[in-house]
Amino acid sequence: MLKTFKIGGIHPGGNKISAGRKIVETPLPRQVVIPLAAYIGAPSVPVVAKGDEVKVGQLVGRANGFVSSNVHSSVSGKVAKIEDALDASGYKRAAIFIDVEGDEWLETIDRSADLVPECTLSPEDIIRKITDAGIVGLGGATFPTHVKLSPPPNKKAEFLIINAAECEPYLTCDHQLMLEHTREILVGATVLMKALKVERAYIGVENNKKDAIALFKSAIQELHLTGVEVVALKMRYPQGGEKQLIDAVVGRRVPSGALPVDVGAVVQNVGTAFAVYEAVQKNKPLIDRIVTITGKSVSNAGNFRVRLGTPLIDVVEQAGGIPDDTGKIVAGGPMMGRAVVSLDIPTAKGSAGVLFLNVRESARKASADCIRCAKCVSVCPMGLNPTLLMSASEYKRWDLAESELITDCIECGSCSYTCPANRPLLDYIRSGKTKVMGIIRARKS
């Protein structure tokens, strides 16, 4: 029986246009722009200067605190400059510009395709290698992985959940990674289990990926893994939300304001598990990722392995270029992604995809008054009242927004998707959530 979460949810069209398209290596660009803050946490501090020669995998930015991440060069070449550069957020942030010269890797990185199934390191050493490698959550949140693996002393993880749902429409980067690197992902999961000191792991996969489910089950037997279980999930958005996935897989609800570890869970994206395998077993820092380029008018939609810092326009050109009927370009998927004004931005650790919506798809319908149908309430996976939260944000009632738990919103967009009055619910709620979180931080400081 397929599992799913209990509250809310919608069923948008999958539009998995690039499903089954094998991962293609993107050619090296002339220059990469390595962001120093393309993740949740404090920006890293440059450890190189203009004119320095660097190799692939070399540390170029050191983490600046516990909730921060190391940054490595994805290419070999010469540091051209260190200055602000536009990123997917629409803001300019500090970045390291590196002119590409050849493709010389650090000698310590194992570039062979040989599987390394056994990890002999201690949990502490595993976490140290993950920290050094700059691994962050690759499902979009980009939260530093070592932080999740280091819960407070009064909290204990009971099990690991690998998020392989990929419920976001259009995106297929995780699915293709599962098909091509099944065993590496499973070894990465066992490494994470060892780091957390847990005996159980669940891999949650939506049932539209039956091929990945079959491969995982076969590889678990082949590798003689114990305590690792594949859980088939109902196709329902946002199945891959951290709290929704925990509810679906083990039936535990994470209370408001609590963390997954409060109910014994630690969730890691399937791409993160693969990155952990490469970091711990192959000594490879996070220098590339799989990116889906897609859209109904994209001539060569597909999944591409991209060196971090590569301009997204270069990857798009490999997928056939920008379609003539493009009305909006979205970094990520249509539900949780964000529109971008330019593709002259670097591929970052959280760059899961680029989606081209045509003029008809991207046109916003005129917003009308709320008709009190409560559809937004019924689909909210967090049990919130989106129409009330929008009103509180619109009229700057921050006290009401906070008391109605606006900070619990996961910004999935289910409310806006289902609203018959076409009200910009998520736009207002996202803005209000940012404001309320700022008020809470100021109150605590």
TIMARVO-351477 format. One record per residue (C-alpha): x, y, z. Coordinates in steps of 0.2 Angstrom, whole numbers, plus 5000, padded with zeros to 4 digits. Example, Ala and Ser with C-alpha at 12.3 -4.5 7.8 and 13.67 -1.06 7.14 Angstrom:
BEGIN
506249785039/506849955036/
***
This chain:
BEGIN
500050005000/500750174995/501050295009/500750485010/500550625023/498950655031/498550845029/498250935013/499150914997/498850934979/499050834962/499850954949/500350884932/502050794933/502650864916/504250754918/504850794901/506650754904/506350584913/507450454906/508650574898/510450514903/511550634913/512650734901/514250814906/514251004902/515851064894/516951174905/516651364903/517951494900/517651564918/516751504933/515951614947/516051524963/514751604976/515351624994/513551615000/512551504990/511851405004/510951435021/512151505034/513551625035/514551665019/516251575018/517851685019/519051685004/520651595006/521351634989/521851804981/521851874964/523151784953/523251624963/523251464953/522051334959/521551154955/519951064954/519351024972/520451154980/519751254995/519451434990/518251485004/518251435022/516651415032/516351555044/515551475059/514551315063/513151355051/514151385036/515051285022/516751265014/516751314995/517951234983/518551274965/517651174952/518951204939/520851224938/521451394933/521851564939/520851674951/520351834941/519551934955/518451924970/516952034970/515052034970/514051944957/512251924953/511451754959/509751674957/509151774972/509251934961/510552004973/512352034971/513451934983/515251894985/516051774973/517651714967/517951724948/519151594941/519751594923/519851404917/521551334912/521551154908/520751024920/521950984934/521250894949/521950874966/522850714967/521950654983/520250644973/519850464967/519050494950/518850304946/517150234944/517550094956/516250074970/516950084987/515650004998/516449995015/516750145026/518050115040/517950295048/517250335064/515650445065/516650595070/517850575056/516450555044/515650715049/517350795048/517550745030/515750805026/516150965034/517850985025/516950945008/515651085009/514150965008/512451045009/510750995006/510450974987/508550964987/508451154987/508651205005/510551195005/510751185024/512451125029/512450935030/513650925045/512451035055/511050905053/512250765058/512650855074/511050865084/511150945101/511650835116/509850815122/509250755105/509550585098/509150525080/508250355078/508250335059/508850415043/507550465029/508250485011/507150605002/507050524984/505250594981/505650724969/503750784969/504150954961/503450954943/504650954928/506250914938/507050744935/508850774941/508650664957/507650524947/509050514934/510450514948/509550364956/509450264940/511350294936/512150294953/510950184963/512350094973/513350244977/511750324984/511450174995/513250175001/513050365005/511550315015/512550195025/513850315028/512550445035/511850305046/513550275053/513850465056/512150475065/512350305074/510750245069/510250065063/508750105051/508650205035/507050235024/507150285006/505550375001/505250364982/503650424974/502750284964/503050364947/504850314948/504550124948/506150094939/507150184953/506150084967/506649914958/508449964956/508550014975/507849854981/508949754969/510549844975/510049824993/510149644991/511649644980/512649744993/511949645008/511249795017/510349785033/509149905041/508849995024/507049995017/506350075001/504650155004/503450184989/502550344991/500950404983/501050534970/500550694980/501350864981/502250914992/502750734997/504550784997/504350915011/505350865026/503950865038/502750785026/503950645021/504250605040/502350595042/502150485026/503650365030/503550335048/501850415053/502650545065/502150725065/503450865068/502650995080/502551175076/504251255080/505151085082/506451005071/506350825063/507650765076/506350805089/505350655083/506950545080/507150585061/508550655051/508150685032/509350705018/509050725000/509550584988/510750704979/511550744996/511850555000/512750534983/513850694987/514250615004/514750454996/515950554984/516650654999/516950515011/517350375000/518150464985/518850624994/517850734982/517250894988/515550964982/516151044965/514650994953/512850934953/511550874942/510351014934/508750984924/508451104910/506651084905/505051164898/503751114885/504651214871/506451164876/507151074861/508450964871/507750954888/508850844899/509850814915/511650894915/513150874926/513751044929/515251114937/514751234951/515051414945/514651384927/513451514920/511751444918/511651514901/512951394895/511951244901/510451314893/511351324877/511751144878/509851104880/509451204864/509451384870/508051494876/506451444867/505651584857/503951584866/504751594884/503651704895/504551664912/506151584917/506151494934/507651434944/506951274951/505251194948/503551284945/502951264963/504451314974/505651394961/505851574959/505851674943/507551744937/507851904927/509451834919/510351674915/512051754917/512051684935/513151544941/512651364944/512651354963/512451214976/510551234976/510351244957/509151094954/508451154937/507951294925/506151284919/505551384904/503751424904/502951484888/501951644887/500251564890/500851464905/501651604914/500251734912/499551784928/497651794929/496851944937/496651924956/494851934963/494151954981/494251794992/492651694990/492851605006/492951434998/494251375010/495151274996/496851345002/496451285019/496051115014/497651095003/498951175015/500051025021/500451125037/498651145042/498751335041/497451465035/498351545020/496951675017/497051735034/498951745033/498951835017/497751965025/498851985040/500352015029/499452135017/498852245032/500552225042/499752135056/501352045061/500651995078/499251905070/500351825057/501551765071/500151695082/499351605066/501051515064/501651605048/503351535051/502751355049/502351395031/503551285019/503151395004/502551254994/501351354984/499851234986/498751374991/499051484976/498951334965/497151294971/496451464973/494951494961/495151684964/496951684958/497451774974/499351794976/499351704993/501151634993/501851804988/501151895003/501451745015/503251735009/503551915012/502651915029/503551765034/505251855031/504652005041/504051895056/505651795057/506551965057/505552025072/505751855081/507651865079/507752045084/506752005100/507951865105/509551975102/
***
